[in-house]
Amino acid sequence: MNQIRSLSVKLNDGHFMPLLGIGTSAPDQVPKSEVEKAIKIAIDVGYRHIDSAYLYQNEEEIGQAIRKKIDSGTVTRQDIFCTSKLWSTFLRPELVQTALEKSLKKLQLSYVNLYIIHFPVPLKPGEDLYPKDMHGKFLFDTVDLLTTWEALEKCKDAGLTKSIGVSNFNRKQLEMILNKPGLKYKPVCNQVECHPYHNQSKLLEFCKSKNIALIAYGALGSDSNKEWVTKNNPVLLEDPVLKAIAEKHRRTPAQVALRYQLQRDVVVLAKSFDEKRIKENFQVFGFRLTPEDMKTLDGLNRNMRYFEAAG
């Protein structure tokens, strides 16, 4: 447990979150069985932070992997930090607990460590993840996110989640929650796209000033084969500057991109379904980037998103 604590950040509600997590969103061409296999490998390698979401439609496989590793004695439930996310079709306050309970059932867990609002845009409730009209336009819903937040606070009080937070929120949206009259619990985190091409320095500064952990997704760039990813963006891990720093440290560009976040006090998610890369991505605690390296990597920022929809 002490080792886990030393590789963790203390959240503003007193709970600890491992600094490095494994992401689980997978393109359709990745079989669900591969997700379960990847999570088992990740737990064996040493990952204890697993980032899942209702939207990813693979919580059953993640739950099976966690359950098997607990049953085999590899880990205990207390060792695992599991996140799930409240999808946009469940933002009405009366739907929040139901949504969380659905995810818990799929994950085979009695609680998650962190439950976060996935996206600050309410969509029409129903079975469709992306409800659209006959012209293909999204069907939005009208919900006061402050009432959604109150429902999350109730889930925390009920013991269904240890911590609550948000994802894809900008400063203004965060301030709206922080300034809510009668706020019971502050968000412990804001999970956003963050990498050397979009380093979120201003948002990071704001989050630090409010003791809110910034969690980076898309930290290794992203695969433009995915339908929701902007096309024709440069490939982050092929950046010559990143590659040169990696060569200097005898590390991979992915390891440098992850280490960059850790040294900025950003919790970082590394996503891969490849055993070799899962192992490599975990090897980020054994080296340090120099202040010059960090400055050079800061200089790569171009406010470029791979996930335009998250803007």
C-alpha positions as CSV (number, residue, x, y, z in Angstrom):
1,M,0.0,0.0,0.0
2,N,2.9,2.4,0.8
3,Q,4.3,2.0,-2.7
4,I,0.8,2.8,-4.1
5,R,0.6,5.9,-1.9
6,S,4.0,7.1,-3.1
7,L,2.9,6.9,-6.7
8,S,-0.4,8.6,-6.0
9,V,-1.9,12.1,-5.5
10,K,-4.0,13.0,-2.5
11,L,-7.3,14.3,-3.7
12,N,-9.1,17.3,-2.0
13,D,-11.5,14.8,-0.2
14,G,-8.6,12.9,1.3
15,H,-8.7,9.8,-1.0
16,F,-5.6,8.8,-3.0
17,M,-5.5,8.4,-6.8
18,P,-2.6,6.6,-8.6
19,L,-0.7,9.0,-10.8
20,L,-0.7,6.7,-13.8
21,G,-3.8,5.0,-15.0
22,I,-4.8,2.8,-17.9
23,G,-7.5,4.1,-20.3
24,T,-10.1,1.7,-21.8
25,S,-11.9,3.5,-24.6
26,A,-11.5,1.2,-27.6
27,P,-12.4,1.6,-31.3
28,D,-15.0,-0.8,-32.6
29,Q,-12.4,-2.9,-34.4
30,V,-10.9,-3.9,-31.0
31,P,-12.7,-7.0,-29.8
32,K,-14.2,-6.8,-26.3
33,S,-12.2,-9.8,-25.3
34,E,-9.0,-7.8,-26.0
35,V,-10.1,-5.2,-23.4
36,E,-10.4,-7.9,-20.7
37,K,-7.0,-9.3,-21.7
38,A,-5.4,-5.8,-21.6
39,I,-6.8,-5.0,-18.1
40,K,-5.5,-8.3,-16.8
41,I,-2.0,-7.6,-18.2
42,A,-2.1,-4.1,-16.9
43,I,-2.9,-5.3,-13.3
44,D,-0.1,-7.9,-13.5
45,V,2.3,-5.2,-14.7
46,G,1.4,-2.9,-11.8
47,Y,-1.4,-0.6,-12.9
48,R,-3.9,0.1,-10.1
49,H,-5.8,3.0,-11.7
50,I,-8.4,1.8,-14.3
51,D,-10.4,4.5,-16.2
52,S,-13.7,3.2,-17.6
53,A,-17.0,4.8,-18.7
54,Y,-20.5,3.8,-19.5
55,L,-20.0,5.3,-23.0
56,Y,-17.2,2.8,-23.8
57,Q,-19.6,-0.1,-23.7
58,N,-17.0,-2.5,-22.2
59,E,-17.5,-2.2,-18.5
60,E,-18.5,-5.9,-18.3
61,E,-15.1,-7.0,-19.7
62,I,-13.3,-4.6,-17.3
63,G,-15.3,-5.9,-14.4
64,Q,-14.5,-9.5,-15.3
65,A,-10.8,-8.7,-15.5
66,I,-10.8,-7.0,-12.1
67,R,-12.9,-9.8,-10.6
68,K,-10.6,-12.5,-11.9
69,K,-7.5,-10.7,-10.5
70,I,-9.1,-10.2,-7.1
71,D,-10.3,-13.9,-7.0
72,S,-6.8,-15.1,-7.9
73,G,-5.3,-13.1,-5.0
74,T,-3.2,-10.9,-7.4
75,V,-4.9,-7.7,-5.9
76,T,-7.6,-6.8,-3.4
77,R,-10.4,-4.4,-4.1
78,Q,-8.7,-1.8,-2.0
79,D,-5.7,-1.9,-4.3
80,I,-7.7,-0.9,-7.3
81,F,-8.8,2.6,-8.2
82,C,-11.6,2.3,-10.6
83,T,-13.3,5.3,-12.4
84,S,-16.6,5.4,-14.3
85,K,-18.3,8.3,-16.0
86,L,-21.9,9.6,-16.1
87,W,-22.9,9.8,-19.8
88,S,-24.7,12.8,-21.2
89,T,-28.1,11.0,-21.6
90,F,-28.2,10.5,-17.8
91,L,-27.6,14.1,-16.6
92,R,-31.1,14.6,-15.3
93,P,-30.7,14.4,-11.5
94,E,-33.2,11.6,-11.2
95,L,-31.2,9.4,-13.6
96,V,-27.8,9.8,-12.0
97,Q,-27.9,7.1,-9.4
98,T,-29.6,4.7,-11.8
99,A,-26.7,5.3,-14.3
100,L,-24.1,4.7,-11.6
101,E,-25.8,1.5,-10.5
102,K,-25.9,0.2,-14.1
103,S,-22.1,0.7,-14.3
104,L,-21.5,-0.9,-10.9
105,K,-23.5,-3.9,-12.0
106,K,-21.5,-4.3,-15.2
107,L,-18.2,-3.7,-13.3
108,Q,-19.3,-6.2,-10.6
109,L,-18.3,-3.7,-7.9
110,S,-20.2,-2.3,-4.9
111,Y,-18.6,1.1,-5.4
112,V,-16.3,3.0,-7.8
113,N,-13.4,5.1,-6.5
114,L,-14.3,8.0,-8.8
115,Y,-17.5,8.9,-10.7
116,I,-17.3,11.9,-13.0
117,I,-19.6,13.8,-15.4
118,H,-18.3,12.7,-18.7
119,F,-19.3,15.7,-20.7
120,P,-21.0,19.0,-19.7
121,V,-23.6,18.7,-22.5
122,P,-26.9,17.0,-21.7
123,L,-28.4,14.8,-24.4
124,K,-32.0,13.5,-24.6
125,P,-32.4,10.5,-22.2
126,G,-33.1,7.1,-23.8
127,E,-31.3,4.0,-25.1
128,D,-29.3,5.8,-27.8
129,L,-25.9,6.9,-26.7
130,Y,-26.0,9.6,-29.4
131,P,-29.7,10.5,-29.8
132,K,-30.3,12.2,-33.2
133,D,-33.3,13.5,-35.1
134,M,-34.3,12.3,-38.6
135,H,-31.8,14.8,-40.1
136,G,-28.9,13.4,-38.1
137,K,-28.8,16.4,-35.7
138,F,-28.1,15.7,-32.0
139,L,-31.1,15.8,-29.6
140,F,-30.0,17.9,-26.7
141,D,-31.7,18.1,-23.3
142,T,-32.1,21.0,-20.9
143,V,-30.5,20.2,-17.5
144,D,-29.1,22.5,-14.8
145,L,-25.7,20.8,-14.2
146,L,-25.8,22.1,-10.6
147,T,-28.7,19.7,-10.0
148,T,-26.7,16.9,-11.7
149,W,-23.8,17.7,-9.3
150,E,-26.2,17.5,-6.3
151,A,-27.2,14.0,-7.4
152,L,-23.5,13.0,-7.6
153,E,-23.0,14.3,-4.1
154,K,-25.9,12.0,-3.0
155,C,-24.1,9.0,-4.7
156,K,-21.0,9.8,-2.7
157,D,-23.0,10.0,0.6
158,A,-24.7,6.7,-0.3
159,G,-21.2,5.1,-0.6
160,L,-21.7,4.2,-4.3
161,T,-18.6,6.2,-5.2
162,K,-15.7,7.4,-3.0
163,S,-15.0,10.6,-4.9
164,I,-16.8,12.7,-7.5
165,G,-15.4,14.9,-10.3
166,V,-15.8,16.2,-13.9
167,S,-14.4,15.7,-17.4
168,N,-14.1,18.0,-20.4
169,F,-15.1,21.1,-18.3
170,N,-13.6,24.5,-19.0
171,R,-12.7,27.0,-16.3
172,K,-16.1,28.7,-16.5
173,Q,-17.9,25.5,-16.1
174,L,-15.7,24.5,-13.1
175,E,-16.3,27.9,-11.5
176,M,-20.0,27.4,-11.9
177,I,-19.8,24.3,-9.7
178,L,-17.3,25.7,-7.2
179,N,-19.5,28.8,-6.7
180,K,-22.7,26.7,-6.3
181,P,-24.6,27.8,-3.2
182,G,-24.6,25.0,-0.6
183,L,-21.8,23.1,-2.4
184,K,-21.1,19.9,-0.3
185,Y,-18.2,18.4,-2.2
186,K,-15.8,20.1,-4.6
187,P,-14.9,18.2,-7.8
188,V,-11.7,16.2,-7.0
189,C,-10.6,16.3,-10.7
190,N,-11.2,17.5,-14.2
191,Q,-10.3,15.0,-16.9
192,V,-9.4,16.6,-20.2
193,E,-7.4,16.1,-23.4
194,C,-3.8,17.0,-22.5
195,H,-0.5,16.3,-24.3
196,P,2.5,18.3,-25.6
197,Y,0.5,19.7,-28.5
198,H,-2.3,20.8,-26.2
199,N,-0.8,21.2,-22.8
200,Q,-3.7,23.0,-21.0
201,S,-1.2,25.1,-19.0
202,K,-3.8,27.8,-18.1
203,L,-6.5,25.2,-17.0
204,L,-3.8,23.3,-15.1
205,E,-2.8,26.4,-13.2
206,F,-6.4,27.1,-12.3
207,C,-7.1,23.6,-11.2
208,K,-3.9,23.6,-9.0
209,S,-5.1,26.9,-7.4
210,K,-8.4,25.1,-6.5
211,N,-6.8,21.8,-5.4
212,I,-8.5,20.0,-8.3
213,A,-6.4,17.2,-9.9
214,L,-6.0,17.5,-13.7
215,I,-6.2,14.1,-15.4
216,A,-4.8,13.9,-18.9
217,Y,-6.5,11.7,-21.5
218,G,-5.2,11.5,-25.1
219,A,-1.7,11.9,-23.5
220,L,-0.1,10.0,-26.4
221,G,-2.0,11.8,-29.1
222,S,-4.7,9.7,-30.8
223,D,-5.4,7.4,-33.7
224,S,-7.2,9.3,-36.5
225,N,-8.9,6.0,-37.6
226,K,-11.4,6.6,-34.8
227,E,-14.5,8.3,-36.1
228,W,-14.5,11.0,-33.3
229,V,-10.9,12.0,-33.8
230,T,-10.0,14.9,-36.0
231,K,-8.4,13.8,-39.3
232,N,-5.0,14.8,-40.7
233,N,-3.5,16.0,-37.4
234,P,0.3,15.4,-37.0
235,V,1.1,12.2,-35.1
236,L,2.4,13.3,-31.6
237,L,4.7,10.2,-31.1
238,E,6.4,10.9,-34.4
239,D,7.3,14.5,-33.4
240,P,11.1,14.9,-34.0
241,V,11.6,17.0,-30.8
242,L,9.8,14.3,-28.7
243,K,11.8,11.6,-30.5
244,A,15.1,13.4,-29.8
245,I,14.4,13.7,-26.1
246,A,13.4,10.0,-26.0
247,E,16.6,9.0,-27.7
248,K,18.7,11.1,-25.2
249,H,17.1,9.3,-22.3
250,R,17.0,5.9,-24.1
251,R,13.2,5.8,-23.7
252,T,10.3,5.7,-26.1
253,P,8.5,8.9,-27.2
254,A,5.4,7.6,-25.3
255,Q,7.4,7.3,-22.1
256,V,8.6,10.8,-22.5
257,A,5.0,12.1,-23.2
258,L,3.8,10.4,-20.0
259,R,6.7,11.5,-17.9
260,Y,6.1,15.1,-19.0
261,Q,2.7,15.0,-17.5
262,L,3.8,13.4,-14.2
263,Q,6.4,16.2,-13.7
264,R,3.7,18.8,-14.2
265,D,1.7,17.1,-11.4
266,V,-0.8,15.9,-13.9
267,V,-2.4,12.4,-13.4
268,V,-2.0,10.7,-16.7
269,L,-3.9,7.9,-18.5
270,A,-2.0,5.6,-20.9
271,K,-4.1,3.6,-23.3
272,S,-2.9,0.6,-25.2
273,F,-4.2,-2.9,-25.9
274,D,-0.7,-4.1,-26.9
275,E,1.1,-6.1,-24.1
276,K,4.6,-4.7,-25.0
277,R,3.3,-1.1,-24.9
278,I,1.3,-1.6,-21.7
279,K,4.5,-2.7,-20.1
280,E,6.6,0.1,-21.6
281,N,4.1,2.8,-20.6
282,F,4.4,1.7,-17.0
283,Q,8.2,2.3,-17.0
284,V,7.9,6.0,-16.4
285,F,8.9,6.2,-12.8
286,G,12.6,5.3,-13.3
287,F,13.8,8.4,-15.1
288,R,13.4,12.2,-14.9
289,L,13.3,14.8,-17.6
290,T,15.6,17.8,-17.1
291,P,14.2,21.4,-16.7
292,E,15.5,22.0,-20.3
293,D,13.6,19.0,-21.6
294,M,10.4,20.2,-19.9
295,K,10.8,23.7,-21.4
296,T,11.4,22.2,-24.8
297,L,8.3,20.1,-24.5
298,D,6.2,23.1,-23.3
299,G,7.4,24.8,-26.5
300,L,5.6,22.1,-28.6
301,N,2.2,23.4,-27.5
302,R,0.0,24.5,-30.4
303,N,-3.5,24.3,-28.7
304,M,-4.2,21.4,-31.1
305,R,-7.0,18.9,-30.1
306,Y,-7.3,15.4,-31.4
307,F,-10.8,15.4,-30.0
308,E,-12.5,18.5,-31.4
309,A,-15.9,17.5,-29.9
310,A,-14.4,17.9,-26.4
311,G,-13.7,21.6,-27.1
